[in-house]
Amino acid sequence: MTPPQSLDAVLAFQTLEDGALSVAVPGHFSNGPNSLPPEKGFPFGGLLAALCAQGMREGLSLTAPLRSLSVQYLSAARFGEPVAFRPRLLRGGRNVLYAAIEADQDGRMTHHATGTYGLDSAPPPASPLHRVPPALDSLNPEARIHGPMAPHFSSQVEYRFDGGPNILGGNEGKPAIERTWMRMADGRALDEAALCFLLDAVYPPAWTITRTPAMMTTVDFRIDILTDPTPQNAPDGWAFFEFSMIDLGLGWTVDDAVAWGADGTPLAVARQRRKLLPQRSA
C-alpha cells in the first residue's frame, strides 16, 4: 500500500503548458469514512481551501499575508486525476491585493476562490476574542477522532479534544460545539495553508446533537486570518479550535470556527455553509 502523502506533498504543484498549476487529490484526503473507499466521499474541503490559498500565493508570487479567503465548492473533483488551478490578480496595491483562482478538471469547474492580501498597520489591536485555551497537557491524548466513522483526511491530523469528540449525539440536548487542540500529524509548522486545512478538520457540529445525522455538503467556506501563526503562538504546530453550529434549518446548516494560539491570541475565524442532501426513501 502506498503511504499517505503529506499536506506539503499535495501542495507541490506541477506547472502545465498554459501556466496553470496542477495537482491530483489523493484518496486519503477524502471526507468519506475510512471504513469505505475514498470514492464514497469527496475531496476534503479544507485541503481544497489550502490549495486555493497556496495556488494564488505561488501562481501570482504574492508576499503579503493572506487576510481573507472565500471558497465556493461547485462540483466534486475525482481522486487521483489532475485538477488545474488558474490564479489571477484582480487588483494590486501597496496595502491591499485582491486575487482569485478557478479550478477545473477536464474543463469542468470544481471550485473557485477569492483572496484578500494585505499588510498590517501599527495601531494597537483590540481583541475581544482573546482567550487562553486549556493546557494541552491537561487533555487526554486518546481524545481524538477514530473508529469506522473517522474520515480519511483525519489521519493527517493530531487531535486532543476538550470534552469530546461528541459525534453521533454526544451533545444531545446541549449546544452543538466541539473544542480541540489540533496540529498536522507530521508536526509541520502552522502556516496559512495548514490553518485553512485545520479550520475544516472536524465533522459538522450538527452531527453532535443527533445519533442519525443528515448527510450534507459544503457550498461556501470563508476564512479570516486575524494574526499570522508563528512558532511562538503555535508551538510545534499546535493551535486550539472551537467549532459551533449556529443554525440548522430549511435544508441548510451554518457553522462558525475560531482558532486560538497557545497564548490566547485569536488566529482566525471561519464560517461554513452546508447544504443538506435529500434523504432517499427506503
C-alpha positions, 0 to 999 in steps of 0.5 A: 500500500502506498503511504499517505502523502503529506499536506506539503506533498499535495501542495507541490504543484506541477506547472502545465503548458498554459501556466496553470498549476496542477495537482491530483487529490489523493484518496486519503484526503477524502471526507468519506469514512475510512471504513469505505473507499475514498470514492464514497466521499469527496475531496476534503474541503479544507485541503481544497481551501489550502490549495486555493490559498497556496495556488494564488500565493505561488501562481501570482508570487504574492508576499503579503499575508493572506487576510481573507479567503472565500471558497465556493465548492461547485462540483466534486473533483475525482481522486487521483486525476489532475485538477488545474488551478488558474490564479489571477490578480484582480487588483494590486496595491501597496496595502491591499491585493485582491486575487482569485483562482478557478479550478477545473478538471477536464474543463469542468469547474470544481471550485473557485476562490477569492483572496484578500492580501494585505499588510498590517498597520501599527495601531494597537489591536483590540481583541475581544476574542482573546482567550487562553485555551486549556493546557494541552497537557491537561487533555487526554491524548486518546481524545481524538477522532477514530473508529469506522466513522473517522474520515480519511483526511483525519489521519493527517491530523493530531487531535486532543479534544476538550470534552469530546469528540461528541459525534453521533449525539454526544451533545444531545440536548446541549449546544452543538460545539466541539473544542480541540487542540489540533496540529498536522500529524507530521508536526509541520509548522502552522502556516496559512495553508495548514490553518485553512486545512485545520479550520475544516478538520472536524465533522459538522457540529450538527452531527453532535446533537443527533445519533442519525445525522443528515448527510450534507455538503459544503457550498461556501467556506470563508476564512479570516486570518486575524494574526499570522501563526508563528512558532511562538503562538503555535508551538510545534504546530499546535493551535486550539479550535472551537467549532459551533453550529449556529443554525440548522434549518430549511435544508441548510446548516451554518457553522462558525470556527475560531482558532486560538494560539497557545497564548490566547491570541485569536488566529482566525475565524471561519464560517461554513455553509452546508447544504443538506442532501435529500434523504432517499426513501427506503 
